[in-house]
Amino acid sequence: TASSSTSVTVAPLAPTPSAPSTPKKSLRCKKPGCNDKIVKVVGHCRYCELDFCSAHRLPEVHICQNMQSCRQASFDKNAGKLLGEKCVASKV
């Protein structure tokens, strides 16, 4: 009987390049003393750019550092609405 051996050469796997490590974004409220989970859609403050839980999502509640610009933006928005609805007596 003839015995034949087959030899198969396997190339070693190339190491996969690891993805660059990015800092993991914290999923906890940024209000000091609060450790609740953030609310993804409405928990982001557009004035201070931080994320908060549902209890601290409003700028007045989390004592936003940019509260003055928040107030001014609301004032300007309401002033525009009021001027648009202003009643003017017709001149005869």
Salt bridges, closest charged atoms under 4 A:
GLU49 OE1 - HIS44 NE2 3.11
ASP51 OD2 - LYS25 NZ 3.36
ASP51 OD1 - HIS44 ND1 2.76
